[in-house]
Amino acid sequence: MQIYKVGGAVRDRLLGKPVTDIDWVVVGATTEEMLAKGFRPVGSDFPVFLHPKTGEEYALARTERKSGRGYGGFTFHASPEVTLEEDLVRRDLTINAMAEDDQQNLTDPYQGQKDLKERLLRHVSPAFAEDPLRVLRVARFAARYAALGFTVAPETLELMRQLSESGELEALTAERSWKEISRALMEDQPQVFIEVLRECGALKVLMPEVDALFGVPQPEVHHPEIDTGAHTLSVLEQSALHKQPLTVRWACLLHDLGKGLTPKEEWPRHIAHEHTGLKLIKAVNQRFKAPRDCQELALLVGQLHTHGHRALELKPSTLLELLQSFDVYRRPQRFEEFIAACEMDARGRKGLEQRSYPQADYLRGAATAARSVAVQPLLEKGFKGPELGEAIKRERLKALKAYKEAASA
């Protein structure tokens, strides 16, 4: 039995990056031997075990062959005869197909070190094209390591293009796709993820609503970058630079989908795109079964982000409606995330990335003013039921009028 550290832990150590998760591969062992040593089996698909003390994953060396469509369409074979090189050849990228023993002796049969030095994301073997999930994974790695100068090797990009055209991407489950998409959006340069998907033709398969934004012009006076797709990428980039959470990044990606539906004869204006885009946002949300908080914020940002930009001009009654749309009294964090998405939208414009966004503090102040209305005095006056609701609304409107007057003074 020989045990090797494999994959990301080896890659990141060689890159000088922090190593978080460690995967291990065991060569020359049987399931019975692993169980005898106290390892606990995980699932039934293939032989992976948890270490009895550390809880880290140890997998028996295995080979695989394509047996059906999609990510799960593989048959695995594990036995003591499977070599380390045979196990590594089934991995996606050369930089993920290296192993080291407990003395840090490196096994690198597919030139992963060379590709690390050349900053290349390159597939290990033609079997890469058998797994559609790898299109998303490579795009995610491109987003993670873009700052280090990594790019996708042309021959790998061509295989990704073939996969995108084969119909295999449609076989991916929503859960697997979302796992990759959500992880990619939380990388340092999530816009690169979208760029790579678009370059290999996967974006128009997975998110045709986002792909449709490229080539759609906007008024240059508001959008110096003009192209709606380019703007979306910039907004996503700003969301990463400002360390926004996943909910905000997802909303940033989808906020302008309605502009993809504008008839060409109306370009570059996009009247009511906030409303026309809602059905598209719903479709993307459902396609990937995005978490509820991501779905809700994306819809609210899509519908109301122009209100956020016009906050200083809104009538107190409109401002109150906006606050109530977010239920700022019970869910203040969701409104804070809306403000963040609006600010990222404003900054995601060529040459305006550093421009101040006074609307943010104004909206926070409005929420504070509305929340400051005390309910107890109204109860003491005898208000109850629907009448109490109307009384609270009147008092909040009064507070917002006073707030707006004070802010304008």
Beta strands, then each sheet from edge to edge (+ up, - down):
strand 1: 2-6
strand 2: 23-27
strand 3: 40-42
strand 4: 48-50
strand 5: 57-60
strand 6: 62-66
strand 7: 74-78
strand 8: 99-100
strand 9: 106-107
strand 10: 120-121
strand 11: 151-152
sheet 1: 3+ 4- 5+ 2+ 1- 8+ 9-
sheet 2: 6+ 7-
sheet 3: 10+ 11+
end
